Amino acid sequence: MAKALVADSSAAAGRAAAHLLEQLGFRVACAAGAEEAMALIAGTRPELVLADGRLEKAGGGGLIEAIRRQVWGDDLCLFHVTADGSASSIRRALDAGADDYIVKPYDEALLRFKLMQARTRGRLDTGRPKLRVVQDNSSAGDTSWRFRVYGRTA
């Protein structure tokens, strides 16, 4: 089961998002602040993060930028969540590193559509094995390439 994190300062909005994601097959954790969100992401490495645009780290700076600066920051799909659907707000979120955005209140059909888009763009690979190209040097002098799916030859 894919993991998701909802980081929202509003407990009601966080519960609503968690409920929708659970219906869509995610195992969900929730965080009420930026520091808690960073700790949970580092510990659980979710495939998807819904981050409230108002959350900021203690030293200043947005949560999205802080996540993207981490070594593992590019490996997860990050949605900016906001009550402000203005073009400038959305542009700032995308410039900060968000893969997409969702305007509150949450809509299940829209969330489902945005998750499908993220999968299509390769940003969210839940439920699909990842192909990796590996070099196989099993015989001396012979170098060949094979596709492997999590360690198994495909």
Backbone bond lengths (Angstrom), bond angles and torsions (degrees), N, CA, C in turn:
res aa  C-N    CA-C-N  psi(-1)  N-CA   C-N-CA  omega(-1)  CA-C   N-CA-C  phi
1 M - - - 1.444 - - 1.528 108.66 -
2 A 1.321 116.49 134.55 1.452 122.17 -178.92 1.523 110.64 -71.69
3 K 1.340 115.26 148.79 1.462 121.00 -178.73 1.528 109.90 -104.72
4 A 1.336 115.07 143.34 1.460 121.11 176.33 1.521 108.54 -136.82
5 L 1.317 115.33 153.98 1.454 121.84 174.77 1.517 108.07 -125.25
6 V 1.322 115.89 132.82 1.459 122.26 174.05 1.516 107.22 -109.82
7 A 1.323 116.73 116.12 1.458 122.21 178.63 1.521 107.29 -111.09
8 D 1.331 116.40 104.01 1.454 120.57 -175.08 1.525 109.15 -143.63
9 S 1.325 116.33 135.37 1.462 120.38 179.72 1.522 111.98 -73.81
10 S 1.320 117.34 -19.09 1.459 121.90 177.19 1.527 109.36 -94.45
11 A 1.321 116.21 117.86 1.465 120.19 -179.08 1.525 111.22 -62.03
12 A 1.328 117.87 -39.37 1.462 121.35 -179.26 1.531 111.21 -65.46
13 A 1.329 116.81 -43.87 1.465 120.56 178.99 1.527 110.40 -66.74
14 G 1.325 117.00 -38.28 1.467 120.69 177.75 1.515 111.94 -62.90
15 R 1.338 116.74 -42.31 1.464 120.55 178.33 1.526 110.87 -65.50
16 A 1.327 117.51 -39.30 1.469 121.31 179.05 1.528 110.44 -62.91
17 A 1.324 116.28 -45.57 1.469 120.04 179.32 1.522 110.77 -65.04
18 A 1.326 116.98 -42.45 1.469 120.56 179.71 1.522 110.48 -61.94
19 H 1.311 117.40 -41.64 1.465 121.28 179.30 1.533 110.81 -61.90
20 L 1.327 117.08 -45.86 1.469 120.38 179.10 1.525 111.36 -62.41
21 L 1.328 116.85 -44.27 1.469 120.04 -179.30 1.524 111.30 -65.87
22 E 1.323 117.57 -37.92 1.466 120.14 177.02 1.523 110.85 -62.99
23 Q 1.338 117.71 -38.57 1.457 121.33 176.26 1.523 111.80 -64.51
24 L 1.323 116.13 -27.35 1.468 121.07 179.80 1.526 112.41 -90.69
25 G 1.326 117.55 6.88 1.453 121.23 173.15 1.515 116.61 97.66
26 F 1.312 118.60 12.91 1.463 121.62 179.25 1.526 110.46 -95.53
27 R 1.320 115.45 149.71 1.464 122.60 167.70 1.533 104.57 -95.13
28 V 1.326 117.01 120.84 1.466 121.18 -166.42 1.528 112.11 -114.30
29 A 1.331 115.42 137.69 1.464 123.36 169.32 1.521 106.88 -116.70
30 C 1.314 116.61 152.27 1.469 120.97 -178.65 1.523 110.51 -123.77
31 A 1.329 115.32 147.00 1.457 122.33 176.21 1.519 108.09 -134.61
32 A 1.339 116.30 141.96 1.462 120.85 -179.00 1.521 112.51 -98.03
33 G 1.331 117.50 -12.47 1.458 121.04 -178.20 1.517 111.59 -140.53
34 A 1.320 115.56 166.33 1.460 121.53 -177.17 1.527 112.55 -64.79
35 E 1.334 117.23 -43.38 1.469 120.19 -178.35 1.530 110.74 -64.80
36 E 1.337 115.89 -42.65 1.464 120.23 177.84 1.526 110.44 -63.38
37 A 1.325 117.03 -40.29 1.462 121.30 178.77 1.530 111.12 -62.64
38 M 1.328 117.12 -44.42 1.467 120.60 -179.96 1.525 110.60 -62.21
39 A 1.323 117.30 -40.93 1.466 120.69 179.61 1.528 110.68 -65.83
40 L 1.324 117.38 -43.24 1.467 120.16 179.68 1.522 111.89 -66.44
41 I 1.315 116.76 -39.81 1.472 120.01 179.05 1.528 110.14 -64.44
42 A 1.316 116.42 -44.86 1.467 120.33 -179.88 1.524 111.26 -63.28
43 G 1.334 116.90 -34.94 1.461 120.61 -177.26 1.512 114.72 -82.96
44 T 1.334 117.35 -33.48 1.471 119.61 -173.54 1.516 114.16 -109.99
45 R 1.325 117.83 -17.53 1.462 123.46 -178.72 1.535 112.82 47.37
46 P 1.327 116.93 66.16 1.463 119.60 179.33 1.528 111.08 -69.86
47 E 1.318 115.44 156.90 1.464 120.31 177.11 1.525 111.20 -78.96
48 L 1.350 116.24 -25.86 1.460 122.08 -175.36 1.530 109.63 -133.99
49 V 1.336 115.84 137.69 1.465 121.59 174.58 1.519 107.96 -129.28
50 L 1.341 116.09 127.87 1.457 122.32 170.22 1.519 105.88 -103.62
51 A 1.334 118.09 111.95 1.460 122.33 -173.83 1.522 110.78 -114.75
52 D 1.309 115.79 122.61 1.464 122.04 176.74 1.520 108.51 -64.94
53 G 1.310 116.14 131.69 1.453 121.56 -177.41 1.517 114.45 -65.26
54 R 1.353 117.76 -18.23 1.463 120.62 -178.82 1.524 112.77 -85.17
55 L 1.314 118.14 -10.90 1.466 120.17 -178.61 1.523 110.04 -76.39
56 E 1.315 115.33 129.98 1.464 120.92 177.16 1.510 109.57 -130.43
57 K 1.312 115.18 151.07 1.458 120.75 176.77 1.526 109.35 -69.40
58 A 1.318 116.11 160.30 1.467 121.93 -176.48 1.525 111.94 -57.84
59 G 1.319 117.94 -38.89 1.458 121.37 -179.16 1.513 113.45 -83.28
60 G 1.317 117.30 5.31 1.460 121.71 -176.91 1.516 110.16 97.42
61 G 1.275 116.36 164.54 1.459 121.79 -178.97 1.514 111.02 92.60
62 G 1.291 115.55 148.12 1.448 121.46 -176.03 1.516 113.86 -77.07
63 L 1.314 114.87 158.19 1.459 122.20 -179.82 1.530 111.51 -65.81
64 I 1.322 116.85 -38.70 1.465 120.11 -178.09 1.526 110.76 -60.81
65 E 1.325 116.38 -47.67 1.469 119.50 179.37 1.521 111.02 -62.69
66 A 1.322 116.78 -39.86 1.472 120.91 -179.50 1.522 110.93 -63.76
67 I 1.317 117.08 -40.37 1.468 120.49 178.83 1.518 110.43 -65.51
68 R 1.321 117.15 -46.18 1.469 120.70 -177.55 1.527 112.38 -65.39
69 R 1.333 118.20 -25.61 1.471 120.29 179.45 1.525 112.69 -74.89
70 Q 1.317 118.31 -16.01 1.459 121.60 -179.70 1.531 110.38 -72.50
71 V 1.319 116.74 157.73 1.470 121.88 179.46 1.527 110.70 -58.05
72 W 1.324 116.51 -39.78 1.457 122.14 -178.04 1.522 112.62 -91.72
73 G 1.323 118.09 4.36 1.457 123.13 -173.19 1.516 115.65 -62.79
74 D 1.317 117.23 -29.75 1.468 119.67 -179.60 1.517 112.58 -84.56
75 D 1.327 117.58 -8.55 1.463 120.98 -176.19 1.518 113.65 -84.52
76 L 1.319 117.73 -8.55 1.460 118.73 -176.96 1.524 111.04 -115.21
77 C 1.312 115.05 157.73 1.460 122.34 177.39 1.526 107.31 -90.59
78 L 1.308 116.86 127.10 1.455 122.34 -171.78 1.523 110.50 -123.68
79 F 1.333 115.73 117.77 1.459 122.06 176.91 1.525 108.86 -105.83
80 H 1.315 115.98 130.12 1.461 122.70 174.02 1.522 106.77 -83.95
81 V 1.317 116.54 129.50 1.458 121.85 -179.89 1.518 107.83 -113.14
82 T 1.327 116.74 130.47 1.451 120.33 -176.35 1.520 111.61 -149.05
83 A 1.314 116.17 154.85 1.459 121.22 171.80 1.525 109.72 -91.17
84 D 1.328 115.93 -12.74 1.472 122.39 -179.31 1.527 108.74 -98.37
85 G 1.313 116.75 105.31 1.460 120.93 -178.07 1.511 113.79 -92.67
86 S 1.324 117.58 20.24 1.465 119.95 -179.11 1.525 110.57 -69.69
87 A 1.314 115.07 154.56 1.467 120.73 -179.05 1.526 111.20 -60.56
88 S 1.332 117.73 -38.20 1.473 120.03 -178.75 1.522 111.16 -67.44
89 S 1.329 118.22 -38.15 1.463 121.89 177.82 1.530 110.78 -64.37
90 I 1.298 115.69 -44.33 1.470 120.75 179.81 1.516 110.20 -65.41
91 R 1.322 117.32 -42.88 1.465 121.55 179.58 1.523 110.94 -61.40
92 R 1.342 117.20 -42.83 1.474 120.84 178.60 1.524 110.45 -61.37
93 A 1.337 117.20 -41.72 1.468 120.92 -179.53 1.517 111.29 -64.84
94 L 1.318 116.97 -44.22 1.459 119.98 179.86 1.524 111.16 -67.76
95 D 1.331 116.83 -38.01 1.468 120.59 176.35 1.522 111.52 -65.09
96 A 1.329 116.92 -30.88 1.467 121.41 179.99 1.524 112.17 -74.80
97 G 1.338 117.02 -16.34 1.454 119.26 177.75 1.510 115.67 123.73
98 A 1.327 118.16 4.03 1.464 120.14 178.50 1.528 109.89 -68.93
99 D 1.332 116.00 143.47 1.464 120.64 175.76 1.520 110.83 -77.82
100 D 1.318 117.03 -31.03 1.452 122.19 -178.80 1.525 107.76 -162.45
101 Y 1.299 117.37 -178.64 1.453 121.83 -179.00 1.531 109.17 -139.83
102 I 1.313 115.28 156.43 1.454 122.38 175.39 1.521 106.91 -135.94
103 V 1.324 116.10 131.99 1.450 121.36 177.85 1.521 108.36 -95.30
104 K 1.347 115.82 130.77 1.453 121.09 177.90 1.518 109.42 -73.93
105 P 1.293 119.83 150.17 1.456 129.16 1.88 1.530 110.69 -75.44
106 Y 1.330 115.22 155.16 1.451 121.55 -176.71 1.526 110.97 -66.39
107 D 1.326 114.70 139.80 1.452 121.96 176.00 1.522 107.27 -122.89
108 E 1.341 117.31 123.05 1.461 120.73 -174.72 1.522 112.78 -60.61
109 A 1.319 117.22 -43.00 1.463 119.86 -178.68 1.528 111.03 -64.31
110 L 1.321 116.75 -41.39 1.460 120.11 178.85 1.522 111.34 -67.60
111 L 1.327 117.20 -42.23 1.463 120.32 177.59 1.523 110.58 -61.29
112 R 1.319 117.17 -44.25 1.467 121.51 178.21 1.535 110.21 -59.56
113 F 1.335 117.26 -43.03 1.461 122.20 179.75 1.527 111.26 -63.98
114 K 1.331 116.70 -44.47 1.469 119.95 -179.36 1.526 111.69 -67.34
115 L 1.321 117.62 -34.00 1.464 120.53 175.19 1.523 110.28 -66.58
116 M 1.340 116.87 -39.90 1.468 120.27 177.31 1.534 110.36 -63.17
117 Q 1.339 117.15 -41.68 1.459 120.47 176.86 1.528 111.22 -61.27
118 A 1.321 116.86 -42.66 1.469 120.67 179.79 1.524 110.42 -62.58
119 R 1.327 117.40 -39.62 1.470 120.46 177.30 1.519 110.75 -65.23
120 T 1.327 116.61 -42.16 1.461 121.01 -179.89 1.520 111.23 -62.86
121 R 1.330 116.94 -38.41 1.472 120.98 179.23 1.522 112.50 -78.76
122 G 1.333 117.03 -3.95 1.461 120.27 179.72 1.510 114.03 82.04
123 R 1.320 118.93 12.17 1.461 121.65 -179.94 1.519 112.90 -87.99
124 L 1.331 117.02 -16.68 1.457 121.08 -178.42 1.523 106.94 -136.63
125 D 1.314 116.67 107.97 1.461 121.59 -175.05 1.511 112.23 -109.45
126 T 1.303 118.19 41.78 1.457 120.98 -178.39 1.512 111.00 -68.09
127 G 1.302 115.28 130.32 1.456 120.42 174.13 1.515 115.61 82.08
128 R 1.317 118.07 -5.18 1.449 120.42 179.53 1.519 109.94 -114.19
129 P 1.317 117.66 132.81 1.468 118.41 176.24 1.522 110.43 -67.96
130 K 1.312 115.90 144.50 1.453 121.20 179.17 1.518 109.58 -92.86
131 L 1.311 116.07 131.09 1.458 120.34 175.73 1.518 108.66 -83.83
132 R 1.307 115.41 136.75 1.457 120.59 177.09 1.519 108.01 -127.29
133 V 1.321 116.17 138.95 1.453 120.48 175.23 1.519 106.91 -89.40
134 V 1.321 116.41 125.16 1.456 121.06 -179.98 1.515 109.33 -128.95
135 Q 1.293 115.77 149.41 1.447 120.65 177.25 1.516 108.72 -90.82
136 D 1.323 116.30 131.32 1.454 121.96 -178.09 1.529 108.01 -109.26
137 N 1.318 116.72 108.12 1.459 122.16 179.37 1.521 110.18 -107.51
138 S 1.314 116.66 42.64 1.454 119.99 -174.20 1.526 113.00 -71.12
139 S 1.313 117.40 -29.04 1.467 118.27 178.16 1.526 109.08 -114.74
140 A 1.310 115.39 142.06 1.458 121.25 -175.72 1.525 110.97 -60.50
141 G 1.323 116.30 131.35 1.452 121.33 176.50 1.522 114.05 79.80
142 D 1.310 118.16 -8.28 1.464 120.80 -178.12 1.529 108.33 -108.38
143 T 1.311 115.55 117.51 1.456 120.33 176.77 1.518 107.62 -112.99
144 S 1.299 116.77 120.83 1.461 120.42 178.35 1.522 109.01 -135.16
145 W 1.289 115.06 163.20 1.459 121.43 -179.79 1.505 108.98 -116.98
146 R 1.302 116.84 138.74 1.459 122.24 177.98 1.517 109.10 -135.97
147 F 1.318 114.23 153.08 1.459 118.72 171.87 1.511 107.85 -88.14
148 R 1.312 116.24 138.27 1.459 120.93 177.70 1.515 108.64 -128.96
149 V 1.320 115.85 142.92 1.460 121.99 175.78 1.501 107.25 -110.32
150 Y 1.333 117.04 102.42 1.454 121.63 -178.81 1.536 112.03 47.47
151 G 1.298 117.10 46.24 1.440 120.96 174.45 1.519 115.66 93.52
152 R 1.310 118.93 -7.93 1.454 121.27 177.95 1.522 108.77 -104.64
153 T 1.299 118.15 141.58 1.456 121.67 177.68 1.519 109.21 -69.64
154 A 1.317 115.89 131.34 1.483 119.90 -179.30 1.508 109.88 -97.51
